Amino acid sequence: MFLDIGGNKVFTLSFGSGPRTILAHSGWVGNFEDWIGALAPLSETWRTVVYDHRGTGETTAPVEGITHEALVDDVFAVMDALSIEKCVLAGFSRGVMTVMRAVLRHPERFEGLILLNGTGEVQLPGATPAPRTPPSKWPGETHRDRLRWFIERSTPEPDVEHVRRWGVNILSRAAPEAAERIMTMQWETSVDWANELPRLRLPTLLLHGEKDFGVNVETMRYIASLIPESKLVVLEGSGHIPAMTRPLDVAAAINDFFEAPR
């Protein structure tokens, strides 16, 4: 379905039922398909909600309307439109930045947090930030070529050519201008996460592919050390998009964490 949010038609899916709700936010210019493989088994016992954020998938938006604050605003607008009072909020890759900002803004709206292969720009103390290049500067003659380069780096697992094709098709549904904006705007502002993350007083699951090319396990361990009620699960042999390459493992880890007694 499409929701009218902030002047945009936001493509949204809600399926499954249960006493708890997961609202999943996708990465960079991924769309609902970033999460759908893992949400499908979770929907047997959860209400699962996912949407195409501004500039991705079927949700078109003016590039100038894509900002950190607008993306966070949309999290709460989707929740309100679907009568979600509280939920477990999940973020993937660049979407981790959005969900962490949302939880800091209104922690009372959330029962838990899932951070999948993303740091939200948290840096290890003393670490030198990695060089940053916008998508237009990546290897490849065309935008689609550059997306293919990105997806190949994201999938070190064997026998995943079918997932690579799927990934390129997902990313290609966003306009190049939106892809550039969403990637580069994360470098425009920063948050003092070392001081902010200890404020999160809700169960937090960090899921990380061991072979992620962009985020190392040490950074994820550091993030977990900052969040009081957190647990890090490292998926051995997995790359950047385990919800697509290993959706059942991702779903099982989520169920195990939130069903465990506290």
Secondary structure, 3 states (H helix, E strand, C coil): CEEEECCEEEEEEEECCCCEEEEEECCCCCCCHHHHHHHHHHCCCEEEEEECCCCECCECCCHHHCCHHHHHHHHHHHHHHCCCCCEEEEEECCHHHHHHHHHHHCHHHEEEEEEECCCCCCCCCCCCCCCCCCHHHCCCCCHHHHHHHHHHHHCCCCCCHHHHHHHHHHHHCCCHHHHHHHHHHCCCCCCCHHHHHHHCCCCEEEEEECCCCCCCHHHHHHHHHHCCCEEEEEECCCCCCHHHHCHHHHHHHHHHHHHCCC
